[in-house]
Amino acid sequence: MAAPITPITTTLIAPVISVSMPLQVSGVGTSYSQFLQSLGSYNYGVEYFYLYASTYAEIGQPVYYNHFDANGNSVSVFLPFAVDPYQQQPALFYETESDQIIFTGLSSLQFVVYAGKTMYLKFFSTIAYLGNELDDRNLPQGDNTFEELEKAEGISFFDDYCNYLIDNE
Amino acid sequence: MAIKRELIQFTIVNSTDCDYNIPMLQQNVYSINATTKYSWDVTTAVLSCGTGTIVVNSITYPLSYTATLTGLLSALNALGFGFFCTETISGSTYIYVVDDTNIYGDLDLCPSGITTTTTTTTTTAGTTTSTTTSTTTGTPTTSTTTTSTTTTSTTAPSTSTTTTTTTGLPTTSTTTTTTTGLPTTSTTTTSTTAPSTSTTTTTTTGVPTTSTTSTTTTDVPTTTSTTTSTTTLVTCNNYQIEGAPSIDVEWLECDGTTNSATVTTAILICAQTGSVTQTGGAGNIVQLGTCTAPPTTSTTTTTTTAVPPTTSTTTSTTTSAFVTFTLAYSNVDGATACSNYPTIDTTLYYATAGSILQNGTIIYTDTALTTPAPNGFYSNGVNYWNTGAGAGNLQNQTSCGGSSTTTTTSTTTAPPTTTSTTTSTTTTLSFLIGFGGAYEDACGFLASATVTGDNPDFCSCTTFTGSIFSAAATGTWYVSFGGQYVSVSVINGNPVATVTSSCSSCTPPTTTTTTTTTTVAPTTTSTTTSTTTAALLRTFRINNTDTVNSIELDVQVDSVQVISPTIIPSNTVVTLTPQVNCAGFTNVTLEYQLVSGYTPSSASFSNGSGTYTGTIAGGFITFTGVDLTANTNQDLTVNP
């Protein structure tokens, strides 16, 4: 009978499996953990995928998308990230509808990251967040909330303020 | 309405040695960006049971996995806690996981022990030579008859006769040796001048199987021993017994019985000397003279019966084997069979020894002559037959057409006789020759061409003319025809080749040696030894142990090239099987020519006859005194 093997516990300087997000221009970046925590408050409807790696095998694999809600309803699909025989770069650009692939913290995108390899995943998405309700709420008059407030107050303080915020975000 | 869009970017790095299916954008995947590492040393762990347990967050989880390290990793990953991988550090193998949230504990593999079941199946190939020696030794029969006759007369002697007869059963020793020779080859060549057709028929004739049975019977001598002894048992005396007034006495009679009496008067008895005793009363016992005096006679007779002469019987039975024919087959008609020959549906068929291609011959598809050839049309390129009348029975011989102008037949029959018959019906100078750099290649028609000689008799030609000679490299080549071969001198570009040797037979001679030794009784030994010489295949296995250099080897046996130069890559074993006349080659000089510039440090050659050390000089590895007769691999090992 074999004896149980007790694990040796060590602390690494750097993780062996890491996911990071690029630094912003200002030098202050968001960590992957912070991004995950924001999911739910910020939900992303993916419109374009971009996948880049060092080999075609890494990007040519079927990517598994799984989404479920609090009621247990689940949507699972394999995204056919097929490599064209004539393409020259191990990169893929994949277009989706923004209401098909949604990241809310209750969904995941699974693919194989091979041993010793690095992959780059980018997606361009439509963001839905709590604050945009003020931006996007349409009133019968056709104006947004800020404009209605200015009309009621007889001022024009918020003229183009929303556009300013968007442009400077 | 404003719609905000954003570019989200991730860089995923896997610096382990394992592939992971990573669920991106899913919360609570604790192995991502973690730095707390748990490692288990599994260097000596036994995985063969396929079960185990692991403690995670103080809870023990069972594992069931394929009994390999990869299977164990799959089972651990399937738990859903973290991504497991393996690594080797200083010769030890570890399983590890990096996880900042879950707490891992003991890994217990095969906790209930291991049951190992090993099944070994050994298959031993049968041998082709069977020698059966049967010795029957009978257990000698010993019969002892003892006759004892005792005469009750007091004076008669006791006679004892003991007869011991030992009769040995004969010892029978039977040795059966079956020698099956290699087949001989008979080549029939037919050349037709108009239209230009060349037909070659090769017939392989199986050598008769010789079975020799020697029976030696050795009789065991019969010995009869008779011993007759006559011995006087006792001495008796007369006794006078007289009572006073009465006496009680006992005595032993001469026959040994006890007697007694109460004597009141005088009596006379014959009793064993000293056996008369007084048991009561009073009186006198007076010993008188002897009442018996038998002579003592002892006779011993021994009779030995002489051993009969030994009978030794040797019976030799020769059983014929088979002959082969190369025939083309067609199930359409005879003309198709003719045209099929010799490239389409052409194969070997077998018939009983001595058969020739004619009506009535039954051809078979197997050497055991048990499966007749299927019905249809068969052709040897000259004639065709159909077998529709019966299974494999050639009937309705019909010519394929064309006129035969020259027929040369060379037939070598099975040992012990060799007959060569050459019949020329029309004078021609054209020969369909075999051509090669060695006579074996020429005799085997490694290359063939039609050439013109300067004499109708092949062996009398001094020159041959043909395009094959102008295409060959300058040097000595060999030309064969009708089972004979000659060497020729060839100049590249010159179609005329000059004969440089006399004719030799392609088939080595046959040697039969019979030795009989007879020893007078009681033992007779008969030994018959047959040796058949024929062209044999020998496997030359060349092992280049040089891990860097390739070698080029050119194998020659007694200066006859048997393997053309061959490149053997480094660290490679190459097996070559040339046809070499090895039988009878017991003292051969074997040369392996080396690639230019390559000199190995040593080389050895081994086969079933022994191991030889090579001499490396002059671009050759040379082995002298090699016995090539062993029918085993001929192994050459070259060491860098």
Boltz contact constraints between the chains, C-beta under 6 A:
constraints:
  - contact:
      token1: [A, 1]
      token2: [B, 113]
      max_distance: 6.0
  - contact:
      token1: [A, 2]
      token2: [B, 46]
      max_distance: 6.0
  - contact:
      token1: [A, 2]
      token2: [B, 109]
      max_distance: 6.0
  - contact:
      token1: [A, 2]
      token2: [B, 110]
      max_distance: 6.0
  - contact:
      token1: [A, 4]
      token2: [B, 106]
      max_distance: 6.0
  - contact:
      token1: [A, 4]
      token2: [B, 108]
      max_distance: 6.0
  - contact:
      token1: [A, 5]
      token2: [B, 40]
      max_distance: 6.0
  - contact:
      token1: [A, 5]
      token2: [B, 107]
      max_distance: 6.0
  - contact:
      token1: [A, 6]
      token2: [B, 106]
      max_distance: 6.0
  - contact:
      token1: [A, 7]
      token2: [B, 38]
      max_distance: 6.0
  - contact:
      token1: [A, 7]
      token2: [B, 40]
      max_distance: 6.0
  - contact:
      token1: [A, 7]
      token2: [B, 104]
      max_distance: 6.0
  - contact:
      token1: [A, 8]
      token2: [B, 39]
      max_distance: 6.0
  - contact:
      token1: [A, 9]
      token2: [B, 38]
      max_distance: 6.0
  - contact:
      token1: [A, 10]
      token2: [B, 37]
      max_distance: 6.0
  - contact:
      token1: [A, 11]
      token2: [B, 35]
      max_distance: 6.0
  - contact:
      token1: [A, 11]
      token2: [B, 36]
      max_distance: 6.0
  - contact:
      token1: [A, 12]
      token2: [B, 35]
      max_distance: 6.0
  - contact:
      token1: [A, 12]
      token2: [B, 37]
      max_distance: 6.0
  - contact:
      token1: [A, 15]
      token2: [B, 33]
      max_distance: 6.0
  - contact:
      token1: [A, 15]
      token2: [B, 34]
      max_distance: 6.0
  - contact:
      token1: [A, 15]
      token2: [B, 35]
      max_distance: 6.0
  - contact:
      token1: [A, 16]
      token2: [B, 15]
      max_distance: 6.0
  - contact:
      token1: [A, 16]
      token2: [B, 16]
      max_distance: 6.0
  - contact:
      token1: [A, 16]
      token2: [B, 98]
      max_distance: 6.0
  - contact:
      token1: [A, 17]
      token2: [B, 14]
      max_distance: 6.0
  - contact:
      token1: [A, 17]
      token2: [B, 31]
      max_distance: 6.0
  - contact:
      token1: [A, 17]
      token2: [B, 32]
      max_distance: 6.0
  - contact:
      token1: [A, 18]
      token2: [B, 13]
      max_distance: 6.0
  - contact:
      token1: [A, 18]
      token2: [B, 33]
      max_distance: 6.0
  - contact:
      token1: [A, 19]
      token2: [B, 10]
      max_distance: 6.0
  - contact:
      token1: [A, 19]
      token2: [B, 12]
      max_distance: 6.0
  - contact:
      token1: [A, 19]
      token2: [B, 32]
      max_distance: 6.0
  - contact:
      token1: [A, 20]
      token2: [B, 11]
      max_distance: 6.0
  - contact:
      token1: [A, 22]
      token2: [B, 9]
      max_distance: 6.0
  - contact:
      token1: [A, 36]
      token2: [B, 27]
      max_distance: 6.0
  - contact:
      token1: [A, 103]
      token2: [B, 25]
      max_distance: 6.0
  - contact:
      token1: [A, 105]
      token2: [B, 27]
      max_distance: 6.0
  - contact:
      token1: [A, 108]
      token2: [B, 23]
      max_distance: 6.0
  - contact:
      token1: [A, 108]
      token2: [B, 25]
      max_distance: 6.0
  - contact:
      token1: [A, 108]
      token2: [B, 26]
      max_distance: 6.0
  - contact:
      token1: [A, 109]
      token2: [B, 24]
      max_distance: 6.0
  - contact:
      token1: [A, 109]
      token2: [B, 25]
      max_distance: 6.0
  - contact:
      token1: [A, 110]
      token2: [B, 21]
      max_distance: 6.0
  - contact:
      token1: [A, 110]
      token2: [B, 23]
      max_distance: 6.0
  - contact:
      token1: [A, 112]
      token2: [B, 19]
      max_distance: 6.0
  - contact:
      token1: [A, 112]
      token2: [B, 21]
      max_distance: 6.0
  - contact:
      token1: [A, 113]
      token2: [B, 12]
      max_distance: 6.0
  - contact:
      token1: [A, 113]
      token2: [B, 14]
      max_distance: 6.0
  - contact:
      token1: [A, 113]
      token2: [B, 20]
      max_distance: 6.0
  - contact:
      token1: [A, 113]
      token2: [B, 22]
      max_distance: 6.0
  - contact:
      token1: [A, 114]
      token2: [B, 19]
      max_distance: 6.0
  - contact:
      token1: [A, 115]
      token2: [B, 16]
      max_distance: 6.0
  - contact:
      token1: [A, 115]
      token2: [B, 17]
      max_distance: 6.0
  - contact:
      token1: [A, 115]
      token2: [B, 18]
      max_distance: 6.0
  - contact:
      token1: [A, 115]
      token2: [B, 19]
      max_distance: 6.0
  - contact:
      token1: [A, 117]
      token2: [B, 14]
      max_distance: 6.0
  - contact:
      token1: [A, 118]
      token2: [B, 13]
      max_distance: 6.0
  - contact:
      token1: [A, 119]
      token2: [B, 12]
      max_distance: 6.0
  - contact:
      token1: [A, 120]
      token2: [B, 11]
      max_distance: 6.0
  - contact:
      token1: [A, 121]
      token2: [B, 10]
      max_distance: 6.0
  - contact:
      token1: [A, 122]
      token2: [B, 9]
      max_distance: 6.0
  - contact:
      token1: [A, 123]
      token2: [B, 8]
      max_distance: 6.0
  - contact:
      token1: [A, 124]
      token2: [B, 7]
      max_distance: 6.0
  - contact:
      token1: [A, 126]
      token2: [B, 3]
      max_distance: 6.0
  - contact:
      token1: [A, 126]
      token2: [B, 5]
      max_distance: 6.0
  - contact:
      token1: [A, 127]
      token2: [B, 4]
      max_distance: 6.0
  - contact:
      token1: [A, 127]
      token2: [B, 6]
      max_distance: 6.0
  - contact:
      token1: [A, 135]
      token2: [B, 2]
      max_distance: 6.0
  - contact:
      token1: [A, 136]
      token2: [B, 1]
      max_distance: 6.0
  - contact:
      token1: [A, 166]
      token2: [B, 2]
      max_distance: 6.0
